[in-house]
């Protein structure tokens, strides 16, 4: 029988907003949103006081302000967040070198064979959280279990400032009672589809065969089938690499004017920029996706010599693609999307590239 892994998932509590409240005492105890100060902006992060009003990251600033009239917007300081993230990762490396960062504020740690012997995974998680609090003034939540799925679910179970341990003997009962909305990888749309099938908990999900789930949910069906049974053999990868990152939006009313398209592309660019900053990434290639009213999809792409991660820079390139490569769409547009690829860490040396246009068709 193979050795069970010991995995910790650490997730900082409202990371960006908590850093702002730490550094600016006047923000403590009040609802705070990072970013999104313009009418067409997007919220990068929200404090727990703001979340109580339904404010969430990636929400438009206009909607956030309506939900929380006393909401205070503060500009993002990604250089500070990256610096704090490095502090936190240094703490992780005191316990293991098998570390998989997911973004600036969360990571998986495989502590099956830790650097310091004699400590249980639970005790290591407890010490990591204590060190983070002492050295950064911030709180973190952690989940401990024998695979990545359960560790991730556990870290979210008692937020904020929580520690949840799911032992092998307790896993099936824990999953059976877990609402499908809490399954990592099940978004709101998939959850609604599951509810339509009578699937509301892990126990309900377990009643379906792998074949039935793949028929209804494609390749993800196999994942749902396995994790509902406590099975997840994905390793903690120290060389995790993301190929692209993007966002798109379908409009209630089709767009015909290029100016209207640029207006709608701005919040999309801001959302992509926040996601890049959150992951500590920049990219050299921008792709504009256009779906017209006749459901035909085309892409326009450019690779630049400068790694991009700011919304305004991304929007400038998108404007070039929309207006000059080779012309604005002829048919009314129902969907626009922006993707950044050829990603690099913001701390990496970035190789130069020449400007290249690829006006790909459908």
N, C-alpha and C positions, 0 to 999 in steps of 0.2 A: 504494500500500500504506500503510495507516494505521500511525502510530508505535506501537511497542510500549511499553506502560507499564513503569515501574520502581517496584515496590511492595515495601515492607518491612513485615513483620509482627513486632512486638516483643511478647514475652510474658515478664512477670516470673517468676522462678523461685520457686515456693511462696511467693507474695507475703506473705500474712498471717503465716504461720509464720516466714518469713525476717525480717520486721520485728520480731517478738517475740524471735527469737534475736539480732538485732542490738542491741536495746535492753536485753536481759537476758542477759548473758554466761553465766550459770549454765545457760541452756537450750541452749547451743551443743553440737552433737555428740550430742544425745539426742533420742529420738522425742517430738515435740510435736504436739498437736492444738489448734487454736483453736476455742473454743466447745465445745458438747456435753458440759458437765461433769455435767449431771443425767442420771439413768438413762434418761430419755426424750428426751434432747437429741440434736442432730444436729451432726456435725463440719462446721465451715465451711471448714477448711483443715488440711492435714497437712504436716509437714516431710518432707524426703526420707528422714530416718532412720525416720520412721513409715511412709512409703510402702513402704519395703523389707519391711514386715510386712503389706502389703495394706491399710493404712488409706487411705481416700480421702474427699474432701469429699462431703457429703450422706449419709454413712454414719451409722447410729445410733451414739451414743456407747457403748452396751452392746456392740455387735459390735466396734467399734474397740478397746475395752478387752480383749475376749477375744482378738483377733488379736495385740495388742501389750501384754502384761502390764505392761511398764514405761512405758506411755504417760503423758505428763504433759499434763493439760488446762489451758489458760490461757484467760481470758475474752477475748472479742473487743474490740478498741479501734478501732471503725470511724472515729472522728474522726481518729485517727492515720493510718489507712490512706488516708483521703481526702486528708489533708494531703500525704502522700508521693506519692500519685497526681498531685496538682497539680504537684509538683516535676518529676515525670517528664514530664508533658505539656508543661511549659515547655521542657524539653530538646528534645522533638519539634519544637516550634514554631520552634526555631532553624534547622531544616532545611526545613520545609515548613508551609504553612497548610492543606494538603489532608490532613486528619487525621480518622480515623474511630475513636473509642474504642469498644471492645466491652464493656468493664467497667473497673473501677478499675486492673486490672493488665495490660491488653493493648490494642493498637490497630494499625490499618493506617495506613501513611503512603504517600502517592503522591509519589514524588520524581522523577517524570519531568521536571518543571521546578522544581528546588529553589531555595530562596532564595539559597543560596551556590553559584555556578557552579564548575565545574572538579573536582568530586568525583564518583566513581562511586557507584552505589547501595551497592555492597559497602563502600566506604570510609566512607560515611555511616553505615551500620549498625554498622561497627566503632567509629566515634567516638561514636555514641549509646550503645552499651553501655559504653564507657570512661567517658563522662560520668556515666552512671547510677551506676556503681560508685564514682566519686570523690565525687559530690555526695550520694548517699544511702546508700552503704555496702552496696548490694544488687547482685545479679547479675541479668542479663536474657539471654534467648535471642532470637535474631532469625533470620528467614528472608527471603531476597531472591529475587524472581523477577519474571516479567512479568505475573502475575495474582494475584488474591487467594487462590484455592484453593492454588496452589503455594507462595505465601509463607507461608500458614498451616501447611501440612504441613511446610515446611522449618524453621519456628521450633521445631517439636516434635521434630525429627529428632535433634538432638544435645544435648538438655537433660540437666542444667542447664548454664548459662553457655556455650551453643553458638552458632555462626554457620554457617548452611548456605545456599549459593547454588545455585539451580537455573536454569541458563541455557537459553535457547530450544532450542539444539541438543541439550541433554541431557534435556529434559523427558519425551519419550515413553519413553525407556529407564528413567528414574527411576520414572515412573508404572507401567510394565509390571511392575516388581519390587515395587511397594508393596502390602503386604497390605491388603485392603479395610477392615480394622479401623482403619487409619491414615487413611482418607479422611475429611476433615471432613464431617460430616453423616451418616455411617454409624454408628449406634449398635449395641449388642450384639444387639438383636433383629433388626435388618436384616442385620447380618453373618451371623447364624445362617441367615437365609432365603437369603442369597447362597451360603453354604456348601452348603446343601441343593441348590442349582442347579449346584454345581461351580465357583462363582466364589470364588476365594481371593486373587487378585491383580488389579492393574489390567489386566494382559494378558488374564486370563480375562474380566474385565468388558467389555473391548473387543471380544470376540467376539459380543456380543449387539447386536442392532439397537435403535434408539430405540423402535420399536414394541413389541418384546418386553419391554424394560425398563419402559416405561410400563404395559403390561398387568399386570406383576407388582408394580410399586412405585408406581403412580400418577404424579402430577406429578413426583415426585422422580426418576423414571426418566429423564427428559430431562436432568436435572442430572448423574446418574451417567454417562449416555452422553457428555455433553460433556466433563466433567472427566477421564474416562478417556482422552480424546484431547488433553488439555492445553488445553481451551477453556473460558474463563471471562471473560465481558466485563463483569462487574459492576464499576461504578466505586467508588472510595473515596469515600464519601458524608460530607460534613461536617455534614449535617443528619439523621443517622440517628436515627430515633425508634422506640421500642418501645411498642406499644399495651397490652400486658398481660404479666403474669408470674405463674406459679402452679405448683402441684404437686398431685398426687392419689395415692391409694393404693387398690388393690383388696385386700380382706381374704380370708384363707383361710376364715374362719368369719363368716357373716353376723351383723350386729349388730342387736339389738332394743332395748336400753336406751339412753336419751339419755346417761347417764353414761359408758357404754362408748364412745359416739360421740365425746364430748368428750375422753376419754382418747386416742383415736386421732387426733383433730384437732390435738392439741398438737404432736406432731413434724412434722405437715404444715405448721402455721403457722410453726414454727421454720425449716423448710427454705425456705419462701417468704421469710421475713424475711432469711435469710442471702443469698438470691439478690438481693433488693432492695438490701441493703447492698453486695454485690459490684458491682452495677451503678450504685451511687450514686443510687438512685431511691426515691421514695415515691409512694403512690397514694391517691386519694380514694374509690375504689369497691372494695368487697369482694363477691365472689360465692362463694357456697357451692354446690357441686355435689353432688347426691345421686343415686346409682343404686341402686335397690332390687333385691331378689332376682328380680323378674319382668322385670329389665332395662329398666325405665322410668327415664328420667332427668329430673330437675327441677332448677331453679336458683332460688336466693333471693339477692337483691342489695340492698345498701344503699350509698348515697353519703354521705360524712361531710364536715363542714366542716374536719376536721383531716386533713392528709396522714399516712398510716400507713406505718410501716416496721419497727416493733418487734413481736416475736412476741406478747407479752402483749396489746398493743393490738389486733392482728389477731384474737387468740383471743377477746377480749371481744366484738368485733363478730360473730364467727362464732357465739358462744353466743347472742347476741340472735337471729340468723337461725334457728338450730336450734330454740330453745325458743319463740320468740314470733312466728314469721312463717310461717304462723299457728299451727302446732303441730308436734311431732316427727313424723317419717315413720311411717306406719301399717304398711307392709310392712318386713320385715327389710332391712337396708342392706348392700350388698356393696362399695360404693365411695364414698369421700368425697374431695372436692377443694376447694381454695381458690385463687382467682385474684384478683389485685390489678390494677386498671386505672385509667384516667385518671392516667397516670404523669407525674411531674415530677422533674427533677433536685433533689437535696436542697439544692442551693445556689440554686435559683430562687425567686423570689417566688411564693407559692402562692395562687391566688384562693380566697376563701371559698365554701363551698357549704352549702346547707341539707341536713339529714338527709332522705333519700328512700328509701323501701322499695319494691322491685319484686319481688313474689312470683311470679316467672315460673313457668309450668307446664312440662311436658315440651317 
